[in-house]
Amino acid sequence: MSPGPPTADPRWARPAFLALLLATGVLYLCNLHASGYANSFYSAAVQAGSQSWKAFFFGSLDAANAITVDKPPAALWPMALSVRLFGLNSWAILVPEVLMGVGTVAVVHASVRRRSGHGAALLAGAVLALTPVAALMFRFNNPDALLALLMAVACHLVVRALEDGRTRWLVWAGVAVGFAFLTKTLQAFLILPALAAVYAVCAPVRPRKRFAQLALATVALVVSGGWWVAVVELWPASSRPYIGGSQNNSFLELTFGYNGLGRLNGDETGSVGGGGAPGGGGRWGETGWDRMFNDDIGGQISWLLPAALILLVAGLVLSRKAGRTDVTRAAFLVWGGSLLTTAVVFSFMAGIFHQYYTVALAPYVAAVTGMGAAALWHRRRETWAALTLAATVTATAAWGYVLLHRTPDYLPWLRWLVLVGGLTAALGLVFAGRAGRRVVLAAAGLGVAASLAGPTAYTLSTVREGHSGSIVTAGPASTGMGGGPGGGGGPQNGTPPGADGNGPSQNGGFPGGGPGQDGFGAPPGADGTTTEAPGRGSRGGGAGMGGLLGGTDVDAEARELLEAGAAGHTWAAAAVGAQNAASYQLATGEPVMAIGGFNGTDPSPTLAQFQQYVKDGRIHYLLSGGGAGAGGGGTGRGGAAGTGAASRITAWVQSHFTHVTAGSVTFYDLTRPTSEN
């Protein structure tokens, strides 16, 4: 195998790299404002963190620190700092995500360049930037953007450690994984087995030192990821917000339960919609080896996945006779092992799974594709290498045709162009060892163009649309949730999820959606107007499932009512479920308590606690309606339908306080008891 790129960079290398980063930034910034507050669940937490350092530290949903989001707060911190500097608006929230996307492209480029050269690095960067789900999530405020960046950094640092055996690279890789844990908990650990195994076998140092280095990296991981957990667990529960999504106000319980094993086996306490079923067929879609290629997910991530798998095998075959410490082979194992382990877990996990999770695969697919294509290109004069290149382009073009055929009304000519162009390029690559240089370069260029045409089209469609809500997807609009306005999750072929009884309903995704997932509702405008933020999302009403999944529009009369009465109260209002609370909080800028957390079924606050808050004058209004825990409609963590804390609170308020109407919304004034009381 090649020991690495030439020491002297060609003159075009740096300008090409800068052009790649600039193009990625411009692409991801394009039409960014159309998403408004994107996922208002997280935007409300960002707003709270920009107003209160305590809310910033814990990841609270409101500045008065009633309850947190159901994830650790690392992904919120960059956005909250941005809002502190530039004020609350869509750009301040989403530009940090764009910068994470550009940074991820830069990291993948740097890693591939060191082993495979500048051409391979540019190809890898372009593949990543033009992956539809990457274009979606690097313009969105879910934790997945930071997670993808940190996972790419960890892989790059492990490859650096494999080059020279220096401990510092491995320790910094541990730090990256630790902060990835503070981004999305145990998902950060999916690639650890691959990284540790590759280093343990291939590192250019003695075995004793290898394991000592791995131990130090583990310590770095535990410290960088565990310091926040230790503080939260040791902090008196009475003086910190409730840990959203947990049963017992414990972050460890949340980590190893709902956000841990529950995601794998489908036994998810607190998921209103229920989990999947081992073996497939659950509410979150069929599981199995082909999950990454199915109608739900294929158009998000799988365009270059067949090519990456072929090229991974080719790279390992090419390096089969290399020594134990061959870095190029180790790089294939690091990036390819991360790809395989993550894809396998995603394919068979029976719990909550959304299409946008697959952005985690994008850096791995890009790196393996770039390195593998370069390795075969260097050996193209050998018949088997030329045939493998041709087969890779053929498989990619054929799969691109299949994916494009799933949205038959979207650019119907493109699938034929991809197929014919790919097959023509493959034919030219078959003779790569004997044809002239210009012919071979033309065939290679045509192959790259045909391979990237489909994902590029889907990416351009993605950046043209705004996206809001909890279950967003990339690609062109279709009649189903997968591509339709709103970015709800579902197939790309126009069949609404839930039509077969196994998926979500079109008007609200999966019942309950799981904590940490905002409803489909777009947030009010940054100025608090009643205009719904543009974006791919449907908005529900203030009550029932609409309130749980869709948030609510905040009209001027309701906003003025809350703002006028906010003085002297800790919370301007309380609402069952985070969607309604987030909508009113973003509109007014005042803290709004989310009773029961995301779906209204967290046991916080209890009825006794809420009654004490009311007695102390800390809450002014209760919004009528809300999440699953309200008014007898909810089943979940709070208990049986209608018996949870949120339902008891709602019933008590309705029987003891006077209601007023502002616009189309009913508010119970907690400072005005009914005459009977």
C-alpha positions as CSV (number, residue, x, y, z in Angstrom):
1,M,0.0,0.0,0.0
2,S,1.0,3.6,-0.5
3,P,2.7,5.0,2.6
4,G,0.8,8.3,2.2
5,P,0.5,11.4,0.1
6,P,3.6,13.2,-1.3
7,T,5.3,15.5,1.1
8,A,5.0,18.5,-1.2
9,D,1.5,19.7,-1.9
10,P,0.6,20.4,-5.5
11,R,-0.2,24.1,-6.2
12,W,-3.9,23.5,-6.7
13,A,-4.3,21.6,-3.4
14,R,-4.9,24.4,-0.9
15,P,-7.1,26.5,-3.2
16,A,-9.2,23.4,-3.9
17,F,-9.5,22.6,-0.2
18,L,-10.6,26.2,0.6
19,A,-13.0,26.2,-2.3
20,L,-14.5,23.0,-0.9
21,L,-15.0,24.5,2.5
22,L,-16.4,27.8,1.0
23,A,-18.8,25.9,-1.2
24,T,-20.0,23.8,1.7
25,G,-20.6,26.8,3.9
26,V,-22.4,28.7,1.1
27,L,-24.6,25.6,0.4
28,Y,-25.5,25.1,4.0
29,L,-26.2,28.8,4.7
30,C,-28.5,29.0,1.7
31,N,-32.1,29.7,2.7
32,L,-31.2,28.9,6.3
33,H,-33.7,31.3,7.7
34,A,-36.6,29.3,6.2
35,S,-36.4,26.8,9.1
36,G,-37.2,29.4,11.7
37,Y,-36.5,28.0,15.1
38,A,-36.2,24.5,13.6
39,N,-36.8,22.1,16.5
40,S,-38.5,24.5,19.0
41,F,-37.9,22.0,21.8
42,Y,-34.2,22.6,21.6
43,S,-34.6,26.3,20.6
44,A,-36.5,26.9,23.8
45,A,-33.6,25.4,25.8
46,V,-31.1,27.5,23.8
47,Q,-33.2,30.6,24.7
48,A,-33.2,29.6,28.4
49,G,-29.4,29.0,28.3
50,S,-28.9,32.4,26.8
51,Q,-30.7,34.0,29.8
52,S,-29.6,31.9,32.7
53,W,-26.1,30.3,33.2
54,K,-27.8,27.7,35.4
55,A,-30.1,26.8,32.6
56,F,-27.1,26.8,30.3
57,F,-25.2,24.3,32.4
58,F,-28.1,21.9,33.0
59,G,-29.8,22.2,29.6
60,S,-33.1,23.5,31.1
61,L,-36.1,24.1,28.9
62,D,-36.8,27.4,30.7
63,A,-34.7,30.0,32.4
64,A,-36.4,29.3,35.7
65,N,-35.1,25.8,35.6
66,A,-38.2,23.6,36.0
67,I,-37.0,20.7,33.8
68,T,-34.2,19.8,31.4
69,V,-34.3,18.4,27.9
70,D,-33.8,14.6,27.7
71,K,-30.2,14.8,26.5
72,P,-27.0,16.2,28.0
73,P,-26.5,19.8,27.1
74,A,-23.2,20.0,25.1
75,A,-25.1,20.5,21.8
76,L,-27.0,23.4,23.3
77,W,-23.9,25.2,24.5
78,P,-22.6,26.6,21.2
79,M,-26.1,27.8,20.2
80,A,-26.8,29.4,23.5
81,L,-23.5,31.3,23.4
82,S,-24.3,32.4,19.9
83,V,-27.7,33.7,21.1
84,R,-26.1,35.5,24.0
85,L,-23.9,37.3,21.4
86,F,-26.3,37.9,18.6
87,G,-29.8,37.7,20.1
88,L,-32.5,35.2,19.7
89,N,-33.1,34.5,16.0
90,S,-32.9,31.7,13.5
91,W,-29.5,32.5,12.3
92,A,-28.0,32.7,15.7
93,I,-29.3,29.2,16.5
94,L,-28.5,27.5,13.2
95,V,-25.2,29.1,12.0
96,P,-23.3,27.1,14.7
97,E,-24.7,23.9,13.1
98,V,-23.5,25.0,9.7
99,L,-20.0,25.7,11.1
100,M,-20.1,22.2,12.5
101,G,-20.8,20.8,9.0
102,V,-18.0,22.7,7.5
103,G,-15.7,21.5,10.3
104,T,-16.7,17.9,9.7
105,V,-15.9,18.2,6.0
106,A,-12.5,19.7,7.0
107,V,-11.7,16.9,9.4
108,V,-12.6,14.1,6.9
109,H,-10.6,15.9,4.2
110,A,-7.6,16.2,6.5
111,S,-7.7,12.5,7.5
112,V,-8.1,11.2,4.0
113,R,-5.4,13.5,2.6
114,R,-2.8,12.2,5.0
115,R,-3.2,8.7,3.8
116,S,-4.6,8.9,0.2
117,G,-3.7,12.3,-1.2
118,H,-5.5,15.5,-2.2
119,G,-7.7,14.1,-4.9
120,A,-9.1,11.4,-2.6
121,A,-9.6,14.0,0.2
122,L,-11.6,16.3,-2.1
123,L,-13.7,13.4,-3.2
124,A,-14.4,12.5,0.4
125,G,-15.2,16.0,1.4
126,A,-17.6,16.4,-1.6
127,V,-19.4,13.1,-0.8
128,L,-19.9,14.2,2.8
129,A,-21.1,17.7,1.9
130,L,-23.5,16.4,-0.7
131,T,-25.1,13.7,1.4
132,P,-28.7,14.7,1.8
133,V,-29.1,13.9,5.5
134,A,-25.8,15.8,6.2
135,A,-27.2,18.9,4.4
136,L,-30.3,18.5,6.6
137,M,-28.8,18.0,10.0
138,F,-25.9,20.5,9.6
139,R,-28.7,23.1,9.1
140,F,-30.8,21.9,12.1
141,N,-30.5,22.3,15.8
142,N,-30.7,18.7,17.0
143,P,-27.7,17.2,18.7
144,D,-26.7,15.1,15.7
145,A,-24.6,17.8,14.0
146,L,-22.1,18.1,16.9
147,L,-22.1,14.3,17.4
148,A,-21.1,13.7,13.7
149,L,-18.3,16.3,14.1
150,L,-16.9,14.8,17.3
151,M,-17.1,11.2,15.9
152,A,-15.2,12.3,12.8
153,V,-12.6,14.0,15.0
154,A,-12.2,10.9,17.1
155,C,-11.6,8.7,14.1
156,H,-9.1,11.2,12.7
157,L,-7.2,11.4,16.0
158,V,-7.0,7.6,16.2
159,V,-5.5,7.4,12.7
160,R,-2.9,10.0,13.8
161,A,-2.1,7.9,16.8
162,L,-1.6,4.9,14.5
163,E,0.9,6.8,12.4
164,D,3.4,7.5,15.2
165,G,2.2,5.8,18.3
166,R,2.0,9.1,20.3
167,T,-0.2,8.9,23.4
168,R,-1.5,12.5,23.0
169,W,-3.5,11.7,19.9
170,L,-5.2,8.8,21.6
171,V,-6.0,10.8,24.7
172,W,-7.5,13.6,22.6
173,A,-9.6,11.0,20.8
174,G,-10.9,9.9,24.2
175,V,-11.7,13.5,25.0
176,A,-13.7,13.8,21.7
177,V,-15.7,10.7,22.5
178,G,-16.3,12.0,26.0
179,F,-17.8,15.2,24.7
180,A,-19.8,13.2,22.2
181,F,-21.3,11.4,25.2
182,L,-22.3,14.8,26.6
183,T,-23.9,15.4,23.2
184,K,-26.0,12.3,22.7
185,T,-25.1,9.9,25.5
186,L,-24.4,6.2,24.6
187,Q,-24.6,6.7,20.8
188,A,-21.1,8.1,21.1
189,F,-19.8,4.7,22.2
190,L,-21.0,2.8,19.1
191,I,-17.6,3.1,17.4
192,L,-15.4,2.5,20.5
193,P,-15.0,-1.3,19.9
194,A,-13.7,-0.7,16.4
195,L,-11.3,2.1,17.4
196,A,-10.0,0.2,20.4
197,A,-9.5,-3.0,18.5
198,V,-7.7,-1.4,15.6
199,Y,-5.3,0.4,17.9
200,A,-4.7,-2.6,20.1
201,V,-3.7,-4.6,17.1
202,C,-2.1,-2.2,14.7
203,A,-0.4,0.5,16.8
204,P,3.4,0.9,16.1
205,V,4.4,0.4,19.8
206,R,4.9,-2.5,22.1
207,P,1.8,-4.3,23.4
208,R,2.2,-3.1,27.0
209,K,2.4,0.5,25.9
210,R,-0.6,0.0,23.6
211,F,-2.8,-1.1,26.4
212,A,-1.4,1.6,28.7
213,Q,-2.3,4.2,26.1
214,L,-5.8,2.8,25.7
215,A,-6.2,3.0,29.5
216,L,-5.2,6.6,29.5
217,A,-7.6,7.3,26.6
218,T,-10.3,5.7,28.6
219,V,-9.5,7.9,31.6
220,A,-9.7,10.9,29.3
221,L,-13.1,9.7,28.0
222,V,-14.5,9.2,31.5
223,V,-13.2,12.6,32.8
224,S,-14.3,14.6,29.7
225,G,-17.7,12.9,29.6
226,G,-18.2,12.2,33.3
227,W,-17.5,15.5,35.0
228,W,-20.9,16.9,34.1
229,V,-22.7,13.7,35.0
230,A,-20.9,13.7,38.4
231,V,-21.9,17.3,39.1
232,V,-25.6,16.7,38.2
233,E,-25.8,13.5,40.2
234,L,-24.1,15.1,43.3
235,W,-26.1,18.4,43.0
236,P,-29.0,18.5,45.5
237,A,-32.1,17.7,43.5
238,S,-34.1,20.4,45.3
239,S,-31.9,23.1,43.8
240,R,-31.5,21.9,40.2
241,P,-34.0,21.3,37.4
242,Y,-35.7,17.9,37.1
243,I,-33.9,15.6,34.6
244,G,-36.3,15.5,31.7
245,G,-37.2,12.0,30.4
246,S,-36.2,10.2,33.6
247,Q,-38.4,8.3,36.0
248,N,-36.5,9.2,39.1
249,N,-34.9,12.5,38.4
250,S,-31.6,10.8,37.6
251,F,-29.4,11.3,34.6
252,L,-27.8,7.9,34.9
253,E,-31.3,6.3,34.8
254,L,-32.1,8.3,31.6
255,T,-28.7,7.3,30.1
256,F,-28.9,3.6,30.6
257,G,-32.7,3.3,30.3
258,Y,-34.7,5.3,27.9
259,N,-31.6,6.7,26.0
260,G,-29.6,3.4,26.4
261,L,-30.8,-0.2,26.3
262,G,-34.4,1.0,25.5
263,R,-33.2,2.2,22.1
264,L,-31.8,-1.3,21.4
265,N,-34.4,-3.6,22.6
266,G,-37.5,-1.4,22.2
267,D,-38.4,-1.5,25.9
268,E,-38.6,2.3,26.3
269,T,-40.3,3.5,29.4
270,G,-41.9,6.8,28.6
271,S,-42.2,6.4,24.9
272,V,-45.9,7.3,24.4
273,G,-45.9,5.6,21.0
274,G,-44.1,2.5,22.2
275,G,-41.0,1.1,20.8
276,G,-40.3,-1.4,18.1
277,A,-40.3,-5.1,18.5
278,P,-37.2,-7.3,18.4
279,G,-37.0,-8.8,15.0
280,G,-38.7,-5.8,13.4
281,G,-42.2,-4.7,12.7
282,G,-42.4,-2.1,15.5
283,R,-43.6,1.5,15.4
284,W,-40.2,2.7,14.3
285,G,-40.0,0.6,11.1
286,E,-38.8,-2.8,10.1
287,T,-35.4,-3.8,11.4
288,G,-33.0,-5.9,9.4
289,W,-29.8,-5.9,7.3
290,D,-31.5,-3.8,4.6
291,R,-32.9,-1.1,6.9
292,M,-30.3,1.5,5.6
293,F,-31.6,0.9,2.1
294,N,-35.3,0.8,2.6
295,D,-37.9,3.4,1.5
296,D,-37.7,5.2,4.8
297,I,-33.9,5.7,4.9
298,G,-32.4,4.9,1.6
299,G,-32.7,8.4,0.2
300,Q,-31.1,10.0,3.3
301,I,-27.8,8.2,3.4
302,S,-27.4,5.2,1.1
303,W,-26.5,6.8,-2.2
304,L,-22.8,6.0,-1.8
305,L,-23.2,3.2,0.7
306,P,-22.8,0.3,-1.8
307,A,-19.7,2.0,-3.2
308,A,-18.3,2.5,0.3
309,L,-18.8,-1.2,1.1
310,I,-17.2,-2.4,-2.1
311,L,-14.3,0.0,-1.7
312,L,-13.7,-1.0,1.9
313,V,-13.3,-4.6,0.8
314,A,-11.0,-3.5,-2.0
315,G,-8.9,-1.5,0.3
316,L,-8.5,-4.4,2.7
317,V,-7.7,-6.8,-0.1
318,L,-5.0,-4.4,-1.4
319,S,-3.4,-4.2,2.0
320,R,-3.7,-7.9,2.9
321,K,0.1,-8.5,2.6
322,A,1.1,-5.3,4.4
323,G,2.7,-5.4,7.8
324,R,0.8,-5.2,11.1
325,T,1.4,-1.5,11.5
326,D,0.5,-0.4,7.9
327,V,-1.3,2.9,8.5
328,T,-3.3,2.9,5.3
329,R,-4.9,-0.4,6.2
330,A,-5.5,0.8,9.7
331,A,-7.2,3.9,8.4
332,F,-9.6,1.7,6.4
333,L,-10.3,-0.4,9.5
334,V,-10.9,2.7,11.7
335,W,-13.3,4.4,9.3
336,G,-14.8,1.2,7.9
337,G,-15.1,-0.4,11.3
338,S,-17.0,2.7,12.5
339,L,-19.2,2.6,9.5
340,L,-20.1,-1.1,10.0
341,T,-20.7,-1.0,13.7
342,T,-22.9,2.0,13.5
343,A,-24.8,0.7,10.5
344,V,-25.4,-2.7,12.1
345,V,-26.7,-1.1,15.4
346,F,-29.0,1.3,13.4
347,S,-30.2,-1.6,11.3
348,F,-31.3,-3.9,14.2
349,M,-32.2,-1.5,17.0
350,A,-35.8,-2.0,17.9
351,G,-36.4,1.2,19.8
352,I,-36.9,4.8,18.7
353,F,-35.2,5.4,15.4
354,H,-35.5,8.4,13.1
355,Q,-34.1,8.8,9.6
356,Y,-31.9,11.7,10.5
357,Y,-29.9,9.6,12.9
358,T,-28.1,8.3,9.8
359,V,-26.1,11.5,9.6
360,A,-23.7,9.7,11.9
361,L,-22.8,7.4,9.0
362,A,-22.0,10.2,6.6
363,P,-18.4,10.9,7.6
364,Y,-17.5,7.2,7.6
365,V,-19.1,6.7,4.1
366,A,-17.2,9.7,2.8
367,A,-13.8,8.7,4.2
368,V,-14.0,5.1,3.0
369,T,-15.2,6.2,-0.5
370,G,-12.3,8.6,-0.9
371,M,-9.6,6.3,0.3
372,G,-10.9,3.3,-1.6
373,A,-11.3,5.1,-4.8
374,A,-7.8,6.5,-4.6
375,A,-6.3,3.0,-3.8
376,L,-8.0,1.4,-6.8
377,W,-7.1,4.4,-9.0
378,H,-3.4,4.0,-8.2
379,R,-3.7,0.3,-9.3
380,R,-6.0,0.9,-12.3
381,R,-3.5,-0.7,-14.7
382,E,-4.2,-4.0,-13.0
383,T,-7.2,-5.6,-14.6
384,W,-8.9,-6.6,-11.3
385,A,-8.6,-3.0,-10.0
386,A,-10.0,-1.5,-13.2
387,L,-12.9,-4.0,-13.0
388,T,-13.6,-3.2,-9.4
389,L,-13.7,0.5,-10.1
390,A,-16.1,-0.2,-13.0
391,A,-18.2,-2.4,-10.7
392,T,-18.3,0.3,-8.0
393,V,-19.5,2.9,-10.5
394,T,-22.1,0.5,-11.9
395,A,-23.5,-0.4,-8.5
396,T,-23.6,3.2,-7.5
397,A,-25.4,4.3,-10.7
398,A,-27.9,1.4,-10.5
399,W,-28.7,2.1,-6.8
400,G,-29.0,5.8,-7.6
401,Y,-31.6,4.9,-10.3
402,V,-33.5,2.8,-7.8
403,L,-33.6,5.6,-5.2
404,L,-34.6,8.2,-7.8
405,H,-37.3,5.9,-9.0
406,R,-38.9,6.0,-5.5
407,T,-39.9,9.6,-6.2
408,P,-41.0,9.2,-9.8
409,D,-42.4,12.7,-10.1
410,Y,-39.1,14.3,-9.0
411,L,-36.8,15.1,-12.0
412,P,-37.9,11.9,-13.9
413,W,-35.1,12.4,-16.4
414,L,-32.4,12.4,-13.8
415,R,-32.5,8.7,-13.0
416,W,-31.9,7.8,-16.6
417,L,-29.1,10.3,-16.8
418,V,-27.5,8.7,-13.7
419,L,-27.9,5.2,-15.0
420,V,-26.7,5.8,-18.5
421,G,-23.8,8.1,-17.4
422,G,-22.7,5.6,-14.8
423,L,-22.7,2.7,-17.1
424,T,-20.8,4.7,-19.8
425,A,-18.2,5.7,-17.2
426,A,-17.9,2.1,-16.0
427,L,-17.3,0.9,-19.5
428,G,-14.5,3.4,-19.9
429,L,-13.0,2.3,-16.6
430,V,-12.9,-1.3,-17.6
431,F,-10.2,-0.3,-20.1
432,A,-8.4,2.1,-17.6
433,G,-5.2,0.2,-17.9
434,R,-5.0,0.4,-21.7
435,A,-6.9,3.6,-22.8
436,G,-5.2,7.0,-23.1
437,R,-5.0,9.3,-20.2
438,R,-7.7,11.7,-21.4
439,V,-10.1,8.9,-22.0
440,V,-9.5,7.5,-18.5
441,L,-9.8,10.9,-16.8
442,A,-13.0,11.6,-18.7
443,A,-14.4,8.2,-17.6
444,A,-13.4,8.8,-14.0
445,G,-15.0,12.3,-14.1
446,L,-18.2,11.0,-15.6
447,G,-18.3,8.3,-13.0
448,V,-18.0,10.8,-10.1
449,A,-20.6,13.0,-11.7
450,A,-23.1,10.2,-12.2
451,S,-22.5,8.9,-8.6
452,L,-23.0,12.3,-7.0
453,A,-25.9,13.6,-9.3
454,G,-28.7,11.9,-7.3
455,P,-27.5,13.0,-3.8
456,T,-26.7,16.4,-5.1
457,A,-30.2,16.8,-6.4
458,Y,-31.7,15.7,-3.1
459,T,-29.3,18.0,-1.2
460,L,-30.4,21.0,-3.3
461,S,-34.0,20.1,-2.6
462,T,-33.2,19.9,1.1
463,V,-31.6,23.4,1.3
464,R,-34.4,24.9,-0.7
465,E,-36.9,24.0,2.0
466,G,-37.2,25.0,5.6
467,H,-37.4,22.2,8.1
468,S,-39.1,22.3,11.5
469,G,-40.3,19.8,14.1
470,S,-39.1,16.6,15.5
471,I,-39.0,14.1,12.6
472,V,-37.3,15.8,9.7
473,T,-36.1,14.2,6.5
474,A,-34.0,15.3,3.5
475,G,-34.9,15.2,-0.1
476,P,-37.7,16.3,-2.4
477,A,-41.3,16.8,-1.2
478,S,-43.7,14.0,-1.7
479,T,-47.1,13.0,-0.4
480,G,-45.6,11.1,2.4
481,M,-44.0,12.4,5.5
482,G,-40.6,11.4,4.2
483,G,-40.3,14.2,1.8
484,G,-43.4,16.3,2.3
485,P,-43.5,19.7,3.7
486,G,-42.8,19.4,7.3
487,G,-39.9,17.0,7.1
488,G,-41.8,14.4,9.0
489,G,-40.2,11.0,8.9
490,G,-41.4,8.4,6.5
491,P,-40.9,6.8,3.1
492,Q,-39.6,8.7,0.1
493,N,-42.0,6.9,-2.2
494,G,-45.1,8.9,-1.3
495,T,-46.7,6.3,0.9
496,P,-47.7,8.0,4.2
497,P,-46.2,6.2,7.2
498,G,-48.8,4.5,9.2
499,A,-50.7,3.3,6.2
500,D,-49.8,-0.2,7.1
501,G,-50.3,0.3,10.7
502,N,-46.6,0.1,11.5
503,G,-45.4,3.6,11.1
504,P,-46.4,7.1,12.3
505,S,-49.5,8.9,11.2
506,Q,-48.9,11.7,8.8
507,N,-50.4,14.4,11.0
508,G,-48.1,14.0,13.9
509,G,-45.5,11.3,13.5
510,F,-45.2,8.6,16.1
511,P,-47.6,9.0,19.0
512,G,-45.6,10.7,21.6
513,G,-42.5,10.8,19.6
514,G,-40.4,10.2,22.6
515,P,-38.9,12.7,24.9
516,G,-36.5,15.1,23.4
517,Q,-38.4,15.2,20.1
518,D,-40.2,18.4,19.3
519,G,-43.6,18.3,17.6
520,F,-44.1,19.1,13.9
521,G,-44.9,22.7,14.7
522,A,-42.7,25.5,13.4
523,P,-42.0,28.1,16.1
524,P,-43.4,31.6,16.0
525,G,-41.4,34.1,14.2
526,A,-38.3,35.5,16.0
527,D,-40.2,38.6,16.8
528,G,-43.0,36.7,18.4
529,T,-45.5,37.4,15.7
530,T,-48.3,35.1,14.9
531,T,-46.9,34.2,11.5
532,E,-45.9,30.6,11.4
533,A,-42.2,30.1,10.7
534,P,-41.8,28.8,7.2
535,G,-40.6,25.3,7.0
536,R,-41.5,21.7,6.4
537,G,-43.9,21.1,9.3
538,S,-47.5,20.9,10.2
539,R,-48.7,22.5,13.3
540,G,-51.2,21.1,15.7
541,G,-53.6,22.8,18.0
542,G,-53.0,23.5,21.6
543,A,-54.7,20.4,22.9
544,G,-54.5,16.7,22.6
545,M,-52.1,15.1,20.2
546,G,-51.8,18.3,18.3
547,G,-50.4,20.0,21.3
548,L,-48.1,17.1,22.1
549,L,-46.6,16.8,18.6
550,G,-47.3,20.0,16.8
551,G,-46.8,22.8,19.3
552,T,-49.1,25.8,18.7
553,D,-49.2,29.1,17.0
554,V,-49.1,32.0,19.4
555,D,-51.3,34.9,18.4
556,A,-50.8,38.5,19.5
557,E,-53.6,38.5,22.1
558,A,-52.3,35.5,23.9
559,R,-48.8,36.8,23.8
560,E,-49.8,40.2,25.2
561,L,-51.7,38.5,28.0
562,L,-48.7,36.5,29.1
563,E,-46.3,39.4,28.8
564,A,-48.5,41.8,30.7
565,G,-48.8,39.4,33.6
566,A,-45.3,38.0,33.8
567,A,-43.9,40.5,36.3
568,G,-43.7,39.2,39.8
569,H,-44.0,35.5,38.7
570,T,-41.2,33.0,38.2
571,W,-43.1,31.4,35.3
572,A,-45.4,33.5,33.1
573,A,-47.4,30.3,32.5
574,A,-47.3,26.5,32.6
575,A,-48.3,24.1,29.9
576,V,-48.6,20.3,29.7
577,G,-45.8,19.1,27.4
578,A,-42.8,20.9,26.0
579,Q,-44.2,21.8,22.6
580,N,-46.8,24.3,23.9
581,A,-44.4,25.6,26.5
582,A,-41.6,26.1,24.0
583,S,-43.9,27.9,21.6
584,Y,-45.2,30.4,24.2
585,Q,-41.7,30.8,25.7
586,L,-40.1,31.6,22.3
587,A,-42.9,34.0,21.5
588,T,-42.8,36.0,24.7
589,G,-39.3,35.6,26.0
590,E,-40.7,34.7,29.4
591,P,-40.1,31.3,31.2
592,V,-43.0,28.8,30.6
593,M,-43.0,25.6,32.7
594,A,-43.3,22.4,30.7
595,I,-45.4,20.2,33.0
596,G,-44.3,16.6,32.5
597,G,-41.4,17.4,30.2
598,F,-41.6,16.6,26.5
599,N,-44.8,14.5,26.3
600,G,-46.4,15.6,29.6
601,T,-45.8,12.3,31.4
602,D,-42.6,12.9,33.4
603,P,-43.5,13.0,37.1
604,S,-42.5,16.6,37.5
605,P,-43.9,18.6,39.1
606,T,-46.1,16.6,41.3
607,L,-49.5,18.0,42.2
608,A,-48.3,19.0,45.6
609,Q,-45.3,20.8,44.2
610,F,-47.5,22.6,41.7
611,Q,-50.0,23.6,44.4
612,Q,-47.1,25.1,46.4
613,Y,-45.9,27.0,43.4
614,V,-49.4,28.4,42.9
615,K,-49.7,29.3,46.6
616,D,-46.4,31.1,46.5
617,G,-47.5,33.1,43.4
618,R,-44.8,31.7,41.1
619,I,-47.0,30.7,38.2
620,H,-49.5,33.1,36.6
621,Y,-51.4,31.0,34.0
622,L,-52.0,27.4,33.0
623,L,-52.6,26.9,29.3
624,S,-55.6,24.6,28.6
625,G,-54.9,21.4,26.7
626,G,-51.4,20.0,25.9
627,G,-49.5,16.8,25.9
628,A,-50.4,13.2,26.4
629,G,-50.4,13.6,30.2
630,A,-53.2,16.2,30.2
631,G,-56.9,15.7,30.7
632,G,-57.2,12.0,30.7
633,G,-55.7,11.5,27.3
634,G,-52.2,10.3,28.3
635,T,-50.6,7.1,28.9
636,G,-46.9,7.0,29.9
637,R,-44.5,7.6,32.7
638,G,-47.2,9.3,34.7
639,G,-49.2,6.2,35.0
640,A,-52.4,5.0,33.3
641,A,-54.4,7.2,31.1
642,G,-55.6,10.2,32.9
643,T,-53.9,9.4,36.2
644,G,-50.6,11.0,35.7
645,A,-49.3,14.1,37.5
646,A,-50.1,16.4,34.6
647,S,-53.7,15.1,34.5
648,R,-54.2,15.6,38.2
649,I,-52.7,19.1,38.0
650,T,-55.0,20.0,35.1
651,A,-58.1,18.7,36.9
652,W,-57.3,20.6,40.0
653,V,-56.7,23.8,38.2
654,Q,-59.9,23.5,36.1
655,S,-62.0,23.0,39.3
656,H,-60.4,25.8,41.3
657,F,-59.5,28.7,39.1
658,T,-61.1,31.1,36.7
659,H,-60.4,30.8,33.0
660,V,-59.9,33.6,30.5
661,T,-59.8,33.5,26.7
662,A,-57.1,35.2,24.6
663,G,-57.5,34.7,20.9
664,S,-58.4,31.0,20.5
665,V,-56.6,29.8,23.7
666,T,-58.1,29.3,27.1
667,F,-55.9,30.3,30.1
668,Y,-56.6,29.5,33.7
669,D,-55.5,32.5,35.9
670,L,-53.8,30.9,38.9
671,T,-54.2,34.2,40.8
672,R,-58.0,34.2,40.6
673,P,-59.7,31.3,42.4
674,T,-63.3,30.6,41.5
675,S,-65.9,31.9,43.9
676,E,-66.6,28.4,45.3
677,N,-63.0,28.5,46.7
